[in-house]
Amino acid sequence: QVPLVESGGGLVQPGGSLRLSCAASGSFFRFYDMGWYRQAPGKQRDLVATITSAGSTNYADSVKGRFTISRDNAKNTVYLQMNSLKPEDTAVYYCDAKINNNPVAWGQGTQVTVSS
């Protein structure tokens, strides 16, 4: 399996911003499709955003216009820039990697808390 390590979470006030990072190991990162997911306590894990190996992006309706997913293949890293954060964005955020729509690896998650 390919290890993935998320970082950048923390406590932020409503309307604030955070930038999450997901770092991968190995030699094939540039071929992976990457995604960000989130899970609140007692709730199902939901897709937040995806970026393909070619750079095409998609977003959940709940985050469109506020979040931006990007990747830096030279650093084996995918990012999630989160702006205009709301309390309902509070969750553990996970990244994953896929090849031909088959999962390769999941990270352990990073906590994001949006609260006054």
N, C-alpha and C positions, 0 to 999 in steps of 0.2 A: 504494500500500500504506500501511497505518497502522503507524507505528513503535511498537514496544513495547520498554520498557527495564526489565529486572529488576535488583533490588538487594537487599542484606541478607544475602547469603551470607557464610560464614566458617568458621572452625574452632571446634568446640564439643566438650566432653567428653560421653560417653554419659550420658543422663539430662538433658542440658541442653536449652535452647530457643533458637530463632531465629524471626524474623519476616521473611518475604520480601515484597517489594513489586514490583508490575508496573504501570508507568505508561504510559498510552496518550496519543497525540495525536489531534486531530480533534474533530468535533462529534457523533459518533454512538456514543460509548462506552456510553451507557445502553441501547442496543439490542443490544449484543453479548452472546453467551454466552462466558464466559471459562473457561480451564482451565489447570491446572498439570501439567507433565510432568517426568520426570527420566530421566537417562541416565548410567549408570556406564560407565567405559572398556571398550570391546569388547562392550558389551551394547546391546540394543534400547531405544529410548525408550518409557517406560511412562507411562500416565495415572496421576496422583496424585489429583486432585480437580477438580471442575467446579462452576461456579455459573452459572445462567442469568440472562438479563436480568431475570427476575421474582424472582430470589433463591433459587431451588431449588438444593440442593446434593447432590452425590454424591461418594463417596470409594472409593479402592481398599481392599480388605480389609486390606492390609498397614499402612495408616495410620489406619484407623477408630479413633476414641477418642483419638487422639494429635494429629492435624492438624485445623485448622479453616480453611476458605476463606471469605473475605468480600469485599465490595466497597464502595467509596465513590464513587458516581457523580459527586458534586460535585467530587471530586479526580481523576476519570478513572483510578482506581487499584483494582487487585485485590490482596488480601493472602493470604498463607499463613502462619498461625501454626503452628509446629512445636514440640511438646512431647515430653518423654520420648524424645529422639532416640537412635537405635541406630546402630552402625557400618554396618549394611546400608542406612541412609538416605543414605550418602555417594554423591553424584552431582552432575552439573550439572542445575540446575533451570531449566526454561523455562516461559514462559506463552504462550498463544495466544488469539486472538479469532476467533469464528465468528458468521456470520449465516445463519440457516436451515441450519445444519450445514455450511456452506461456510467454509473457512479464509479469514480476512482478513489476518492477520499473525502472525508469530512473533517472539519476542525472541531476543537473543543468549545468554542464559543467565547464571546466577550459581552459583558453586561452593559446595557445602555439604560439609564434611568433618567426620565424627563420629569422634573418635579420642581415646584416652587419651594 
